[in-house]
Amino acid sequence: MSKDYNILVINPGSTSTKLALYRNEQVLFDEKIEHKSEELIEYTNITDQYTFRLNIITNFLRQKGINQAHLNAVVGRGGLLKPISSGTYRINNQMLSDLRQAIYGEHASNLGALLAHGIAEKIDVPAYIVDPVVVDEMAPIARISGMKDISRISIFHALNQKAIARKAAIDLGIKYEIANFIIAHLGGGISVGIHSKGKVIDVNNALNGEGPFSPERSGGVPIGALVELCFSGKFTKTEIMKKIKGKGGLVGYLQTNDMREIINRIENGNKRAKLILEAMAYQVAKEIGAGSTVLKGKIDAIILTGGMAYSDEFISLIKDRVSFLSLVMIYAGEEEMLALAEGALRVLNGMEVGKIY
């Protein structure tokens, strides 16, 4: 008889902290705690929020009647770390040090491992992270950019892509380790990962300006024109970076990142909104098409996931251009909390060996 494991999952966002408690793969509760901007404004760096958020989590668990001593593991969303292979990692001092110093960048997810460790250490249970955005399994040939001073890097929605890939493999009755998938995560950023035999051998940098434009990001833009813009004297470096991430894509063209609002505009005859949405779908499809050449046309499935996969209108625009390549499977939304719990569970029940950072 297999053992039941109680796993606390912590997923920090810029203005919220998501918490969930799982007994094996069964969710017992899943909550999102919002943080007011005036509560966060006093903290200069992301990691300065550690004590503030830890106290909120501890108080929340107390209010829920959760005895922390009954937890078997705590798992946090992985942050910006050095490039690592896919898997579940035991949180150690080196990881904590890199995150506290933000050596590889500032991001709210950096708090995930710190908070998980803070709770787990007190009750002497293991703390983990699973498939952070820096998962790097790219083939050497995919790293070559064309400019010797710059290498292509792997930053993408690894947690959701890996979880969906495993789920799709089960649904198809094949092993992920032998499958060939092209997975497009369609969210505030868009990443298109080429999964070959259990590894993501190529993917666009979904954080800083590669691949399709998205609700908030510019994607790849004409390089010469971007250089001219950078040296025009009209914009600071910060303003340029905002055009790439935050105020690019749909926000830049239509002043909204809300797909429902854009669909509503289109239904009311807004031709501009229609063109921009079709262009985003066109670029996603083109990226998927490029991925098909990496796999030499041997594709078990094209998988569309993320929040925008709920939009039938947007999905149909993509499918219309790529369905000739392979079966298209839709897994709308993202189950990050479950994916984190499953990663920890695989180590706890001996299905997978925990990795060392």
Summary of the structure (lengths in Angstrom):
residues: 357
radius of gyration: 20.7
end to end distance: 32.1
largest distance: 68.1
contacts: 1183
relative contact order: 0.14
helix: 43%
strand: 21%
